[in-house]
Amino acid sequence: MARPRKQTYTLEMYLKKIQRRKICNDADVQRNFVWKKEHMNELIVTVLTDDYIPPIILGEEENSQLHIVDGGCRSTALMAFRYGNYKVTSSIENSVIPYQKKVADKDGNIAWEEAMFDIKNKTYEKLPDELKEKFDEYQIETVIHESCNSSKISKYIKRYNNHVSMNTDQKAFTYIDKYAERIHRILDSRFFVDCNSYTENDKTKGVVERIIVESIMCMNHFENWKTQAKEACKYLNDHATEKEFDAFEALLHRLEPIVTSDIKDIFNKKDSFVFLTLFDRFTKYGIEDVKFAEFLREFKQNFRFTKKNKKGLMFDEIDRGLSTKDRQVIIDKLDLLESLMLGFLHGNQGDKKVVLECFDRI
């Protein structure tokens, strides 16, 4: 069987072939359009900045009719912008596009100068002529499987779409490129290998990376707490420091000898960042670390089911009906935990303010 051939079109030519149905995007087994506006925005920016788009995969029948096998959503999105009056949304990132603008002086001499254009809330028709031309002349690569029938086209659609898309946590992690390598090194620490109850699925789905991001945010930037993982990653990429990651690693190394099998389930994917933040606060009191483990043991066996906060809620009731990432939920959880911890360490499960005053006199 012959190898598939490669064919490069200008984007304008490719889209016109779709318009004229020389290339069809409606194979029986092809999925419906599933992209969100943010995906469409990113694709448009990719074209206007002359960045890379993976090849479109086509199947060709004996009569030369072409069918899209892989790249249907990309094709639909590009058609919507070029011919469907799609307007780039205001939520787009990197919306200012550089280009060469043609200018004429008073004598009619043509020159080219650097210019910028913000594509927020713009359709194709609102682009400068130079950017319209850049869009139309973008080189779109295709790979064509020859001698296809409907059965072969279905087989190829199944083959090329047999992959797992990035989930929310994995996508969010792409926004913390400055510290991504550091975070991956932290994941190799003994704490993240042995001292927790994360599943293998959590470790492959980006959950543990999110826990590190939440912990750094909660310990160091809580006044700017972000509920969404993507926004937290973007914030830390701009505002975190290496010293904060150094301090976080040091905390983990202190926990590793004291987190035993009977309490490691406290460090789960839901509440890990809360208890890691609690340990960060604990270290400020200059007490031996083993006392923290003793508190966790008492919390797990007793306090969790008996002690309430000033709102009359036990720990597991605080986020009932609310988002576990809500800022007030986190405040209430940490206030309750710190009050219980300080009372336990000082032998008095009383008011947090009283307990803190006792510690001030130590």
Number of C-alpha atoms within 10 A of each C-alpha: 5 7 9 16 11 14 12 15 14 15 22 18 16 20 22 15 14 18 13 9 14 15 20 18 21 14 15 9 13 17 13 9 12 9 12 9 16 14 14 23 25 16 18 21 20 15 21 21 16 14 10 12 14 11 16 20 22 29 27 22 17 10 8 13 14 24 26 25 29 24 19 23 18 19 18 18 21 22 20 16 19 20 14 13 14 20 19 22 17 13 12 18 12 12 20 14 14 14 18 13 15 13 11 10 8 6 6 8 8 10 11 11 9 9 12 12 13 12 23 17 14 16 18 21 14 13 15 13 13 12 21 15 13 17 24 17 17 20 19 20 19 21 18 22 22 19 16 21 14 15 9 16 25 17 13 20 22 15 12 12 14 9 8 6 9 11 11 14 19 18 13 20 22 13 20 21 14 15 18 16 11 13 20 13 10 19 17 10 15 15 21 18 13 14 23 20 18 20 13 8 10 14 14 11 16 18 21 23 22 22 21 21 22 27 20 23 24 22 19 15 17 15 10 12 17 20 14 14 22 20 15 23 27 19 19 21 16 11 10 19 13 10 9 14 17 12 13 19 18 11 17 19 14 15 20 16 14 17 23 15 11 10 20 19 16 19 20 18 17 13 15 21 23 21 19 23 20 20 20 17 13 18 14 8 12 7 11 10 15 14 15 21 19 17 19 22 18 16 21 15 12 11 19 17 12 11 16 17 17 10 8 10 17 18 21 11 13 21 18 11 7 11 13 16 17 14 16 14 16 20 14 18 23 18 16 20 24 19 21 27 26 24 20 20 17 14 11 15 16 14 14 19 11 15 21 15 10 13 13 9 6 6
